[in-house]
Amino acid sequence: MKRLICVRIPATTANVGPGFDTLGIALQLYNRVGIKLTRAPRTVVSGEFEREESHAAMKMVMQAARAFFHRTEREEAGMSIHIEGDIPISRGLGSSATVRLGIVAGLNRLYGGALKAGDVLDLVAGLEGHPDNASAAIHGGLVVAGDMEGKIVCIATRLPKSLRFVAAIPDYQVETKKARALLPASLPLPDAVHNLNRTALLVASFWNRDYKAISNFLDDRIHQPYRAALVPQLFPAINAARLAGAIGGWLSGSGSTIMAMTLTNPEKVGQAMQKVFDDSGKSCRIRVLGADHHGLAFEPGGY
C-alpha cells in the first residue's frame, strides 16, 4: 500500500447567479493536500490557510478523514497532513471543498480505491451540505449537479479559453452558515419560477456556447438579494463589470467574492470592480482566471 500522496484541487465558483446549489465552475486556482500515513500524526498548513484559519482547516481534515474511515469500515490511521495553496478562506471559492476532497480522495488512493469515484463525490458533498463545489472540483469545467436521494448526479462541459473569470476578492470573509441563515424558509411562486426559467436558459446557453446570451440569464431571486446585506458591493460591482464589457456577474458561492465573466478586456473589468470597492472604503484583490478542465489531480512526489 502506498504511504504518501499529493492531491491538487481547483477552486470553484458556485451558483453562477440563479443556479443555487446546482451550478459550479472549476477555476485555475489551486490548493494541494499532501497525506503521509505515519505513526506520529500532525497537520501542517501554509499559504492562505496559515494566514487566516488553520484551526478550521484542521477541523475539516479530521472530519473528512473520520468520514472516510467510517464509510470504508477501516481502522483510523495516523496521518501527517500538509495543506498549501492560494485559495482564500471563506470567500466563496470552494476552499472547504478542496480540503475535504483532498483528504477523502487522497486516502482513497492510498487505500487502493476503497471507494468508487461516485462514492467519493457523495461523501464530500454530504460533508459540504451541497454538491456544486465538490462536483466541479472533481470533474472540472462547468458542472450541473444535484442530489438524487443521496446520490450525486452531475453533468459537465468544457468552457473555452477565451472565457475569463474576474474575481473581486474582498478583504473580509463571509461564513457560509451565516449567509445561509439569511435565506427565507419559503419563496413566492413567481420568484421560484423566475429562477427555474433563468437557470434552464443559462445552462442551455452554456451548452450551445452562446456566451453573449448568458448576460440575460444571470438574474437571481433566491439568494443574492438576501446575501447582498453581507456584501454591499455586490450589485454595484456587477453593474460596473457589465459597463466595462463583462457578460455579467454573480456572488461566488455564499461570498464574499464577486465573480464577473467576460470574453474581452478582463483587466478593464477588474479595474471597474476594484473602483467600486475603493469608493466604498473597502479593499479587494482582483484575480483573472481561466476555467480548469482537469479537476482533481494526483501529483507525483511528496511534500
C-alpha positions in Angstrom: 0.0 0.0 0.0 1.3 3.5 -0.8 2.0 5.7 2.1 2.3 9.1 0.5 0.1 11.1 -1.9 -0.4 14.6 -3.0 -3.7 15.9 -4.4 -4.2 19.1 -6.3 -7.8 20.5 -6.2 -9.1 23.6 -8.1 -11.1 26.5 -6.7 -14.7 26.7 -7.7 -17.3 29.3 -8.1 -20.8 28.0 -7.3 -24.4 29.0 -8.0 -23.5 31.2 -11.1 -26.4 33.5 -10.4 -29.7 31.6 -10.4 -28.3 28.1 -10.2 -28.5 27.9 -6.4 -26.7 24.7 -5.0 -26.7 23.4 -8.6 -24.1 25.0 -10.9 -20.4 25.2 -10.3 -17.3 26.1 -12.4 -13.8 25.0 -11.7 -11.1 27.7 -11.8 -7.3 27.8 -12.4 -6.5 28.5 -8.8 -5.4 25.6 -6.6 -4.9 24.1 -3.2 -2.7 21.0 -2.6 -3.3 18.4 0.1 -0.4 16.0 1.0 -1.1 12.9 3.1 1.5 10.6 4.6 0.5 7.6 6.7 2.6 7.7 9.8 2.6 6.8 13.5 3.1 10.4 14.5 0.0 12.3 13.3 0.3 16.0 12.6 -1.2 18.7 10.4 0.8 21.5 8.8 -0.9 24.3 6.9 0.7 27.1 4.8 -0.4 29.7 2.3 -4.0 31.1 2.7 -4.9 28.6 5.5 -1.9 29.5 7.6 -2.7 33.2 7.3 -6.3 33.0 8.1 -7.8 29.9 9.5 -5.5 27.0 10.3 -7.8 25.7 13.1 -10.7 25.4 10.7 -8.6 23.5 8.3 -7.5 21.0 10.9 -11.1 20.5 12.0 -12.1 19.8 8.4 -9.2 17.4 8.0 -10.3 15.3 11.0 -14.0 15.4 9.9 -13.2 14.2 6.4 -10.7 11.5 7.5 -13.1 10.1 10.0 -15.9 10.1 7.4 -13.7 8.1 5.0 -12.7 5.5 7.6 -16.2 5.2 8.8 -17.6 4.7 5.2 -14.9 2.2 4.3 -15.1 0.4 7.7 -11.4 0.7 8.2 -9.5 1.4 11.4 -8.4 5.1 11.7 -4.7 5.5 10.8 -2.1 8.1 11.9 -1.5 10.7 9.2 0.8 13.6 8.6 -1.2 16.2 6.6 0.2 19.2 4.6 -2.2 21.8 3.1 -1.0 24.6 1.0 -2.3 26.8 -1.8 -3.7 30.1 -3.0 -7.5 29.8 -2.5 -8.6 32.3 0.1 -10.8 31.1 3.1 -14.5 31.9 3.5 -14.6 33.9 0.2 -17.0 31.7 -1.8 -14.2 29.9 -3.8 -14.6 26.4 -2.5 -11.7 26.3 -0.1 -13.5 23.9 2.3 -14.3 21.6 -0.6 -10.6 21.4 -1.5 -9.6 20.3 2.0 -12.4 17.7 2.3 -12.0 16.4 -1.2 -8.2 16.3 -0.9 -8.4 14.2 2.3 -11.1 11.8 1.1 -9.7 11.3 -2.5 -6.1 11.1 -1.1 -6.9 8.5 1.5 -9.0 6.6 -1.1 -6.0 6.4 -3.4 -3.7 5.4 -0.6 -6.1 2.6 0.3 -6.3 1.3 -3.2 -9.6 2.8 -4.3 -11.8 1.5 -1.5 -14.5 3.9 -2.7 -15.7 4.3 -6.3 -15.4 7.8 -7.8 -19.1 8.4 -7.3 -18.9 7.4 -3.7 -16.1 9.9 -3.1 -18.3 12.7 -4.5 -21.3 11.6 -2.5 -19.2 11.6 0.7 -17.7 15.0 0.1 -20.9 16.6 -1.0 -22.5 15.3 2.2 -19.8 16.9 4.3 -20.2 20.1 2.3 -24.0 20.1 2.5 -24.4 20.8 -1.2 -22.9 19.2 -4.4 -21.9 22.1 -6.6 -18.4 22.9 -5.4 -17.3 19.3 -4.9 -18.7 18.2 -8.3 -16.9 21.0 -10.2 -13.7 20.4 -8.3 -13.7 16.7 -9.2 -14.7 17.0 -12.9 -13.5 20.4 -13.9 -15.3 22.7 -16.3 -18.9 23.8 -15.8 -20.9 21.3 -13.8 -24.7 20.9 -13.2 -25.1 18.8 -10.1 -28.0 17.6 -7.9 -28.6 15.2 -5.0 -30.9 12.4 -6.1 -31.9 10.5 -3.0 -28.4 10.6 -1.5 -26.5 10.0 -4.8 -25.0 13.0 -6.6 -25.7 13.2 -10.3 -23.6 15.6 -12.3 -23.1 16.6 -15.9 -20.0 18.6 -17.0 -19.0 20.5 -20.1 -15.8 22.3 -21.1 -15.5 26.1 -21.4 -13.3 28.0 -23.9 -10.0 29.5 -23.1 -11.3 32.9 -24.3 -13.8 32.9 -21.4 -12.2 34.7 -18.4 -13.4 34.9 -14.9 -12.6 38.1 -13.0 -12.7 37.6 -9.2 -13.0 40.6 -6.9 -11.9 39.0 -3.6 -12.8 41.3 -0.7 -10.6 41.8 2.4 -13.5 40.4 4.5 -14.9 36.9 4.9 -18.5 35.6 4.8 -19.3 32.5 6.7 -21.4 30.1 4.7 -23.6 29.3 7.8 -24.3 33.0 8.3 -25.0 33.5 4.6 -27.5 30.6 4.6 -29.2 31.9 7.7 -30.3 35.0 5.7 -32.3 33.0 3.2 -36.0 32.7 3.6 -37.7 29.4 4.5 -40.0 29.7 1.5 -40.3 31.7 -1.7 -43.1 33.3 -3.6 -44.1 31.2 -6.6 -43.1 33.9 -9.2 -39.6 34.0 -7.7 -39.2 30.2 -7.9 -40.4 30.1 -11.5 -38.1 33.0 -12.3 -35.0 31.1 -11.1 -36.1 27.8 -12.8 -36.5 29.7 -16.1 -33.2 31.6 -15.8 -31.2 28.5 -14.8 -32.6 26.4 -17.7 -31.8 29.2 -20.2 -28.4 29.8 -18.7 -27.4 26.1 -18.9 -28.7 25.8 -22.5 -26.7 28.9 -23.4 -23.5 27.4 -22.0 -24.1 24.1 -23.8 -24.8 26.0 -27.1 -21.7 28.2 -26.5 -23.9 31.2 -26.9 -22.0 33.1 -24.2 -23.3 36.6 -25.1 -26.8 35.4 -24.5 -25.9 34.5 -20.9 -26.0 38.2 -19.9 -29.8 37.9 -19.9 -30.0 34.8 -17.7 -27.8 35.6 -14.6 -30.5 37.3 -12.6 -31.4 35.6 -9.3 -34.2 35.9 -6.8 -33.3 33.1 -4.4 -30.1 34.1 -2.6 -28.3 37.1 -3.9 -30.9 39.8 -2.9 -30.7 38.5 0.7 -26.9 38.0 0.8 -26.2 41.5 -0.5 -26.6 42.7 3.0 -23.3 40.9 3.8 -21.6 42.0 0.5 -22.9 45.5 -0.2 -20.6 45.9 -3.2 -22.3 43.0 -5.0 -24.7 44.7 -7.3 -22.7 47.9 -7.9 -19.7 45.7 -8.8 -21.7 43.6 -11.2 -23.1 46.7 -12.9 -19.6 48.2 -13.2 -18.3 45.0 -14.7 -21.0 44.9 -17.3 -20.4 48.5 -18.2 -16.8 47.7 -18.7 -17.7 44.9 -21.1 -18.3 41.8 -19.0 -21.1 39.4 -19.9 -22.3 39.6 -16.3 -21.5 38.6 -12.8 -22.7 36.9 -9.6 -21.9 36.3 -6.0 -19.4 33.4 -5.9 -20.9 30.8 -3.6 -22.1 32.5 -0.5 -19.5 35.2 -0.9 -17.7 37.4 -0.3 -16.1 37.1 -3.7 -17.9 38.7 -6.6 -17.3 37.0 -9.9 -17.6 38.5 -13.4 -17.4 36.6 -16.7 -16.0 38.2 -19.8 -14.8 37.5 -23.3 -12.9 40.8 -23.6 -10.8 43.2 -21.6 -10.6 41.3 -18.3 -8.2 43.8 -16.9 -10.6 46.7 -17.6 -13.4 44.7 -15.9 -11.2 44.1 -12.9 -10.4 47.8 -12.6 -14.1 48.7 -12.7 -14.8 46.3 -9.9 -11.8 47.5 -7.9 -13.1 51.1 -8.1 -16.4 50.0 -6.6 -14.6 48.7 -3.6 -12.3 51.7 -3.4 -15.3 54.0 -3.5 -17.0 52.0 -0.6 -13.9 52.3 1.6 -13.1 48.6 1.3 -10.2 46.8 -0.4 -10.2 43.7 -2.6 -7.8 41.6 -4.7 -8.5 41.1 -8.4 -7.7 37.8 -9.9 -8.2 37.0 -13.6 -8.7 33.2 -14.0 -9.5 30.7 -16.7 -11.7 27.6 -16.3 -9.9 24.4 -15.1 -10.8 21.4 -17.1 -8.8 18.7 -15.3 -10.4 18.8 -11.9 -8.9 16.9 -9.1 -5.4 15.5 -9.9 -2.8 13.4 -8.2 0.7 14.7 -8.3 3.9 12.8 -8.1 6.3 13.2 -5.3 5.7 14.3 -1.7 5.5 17.5 0.2 
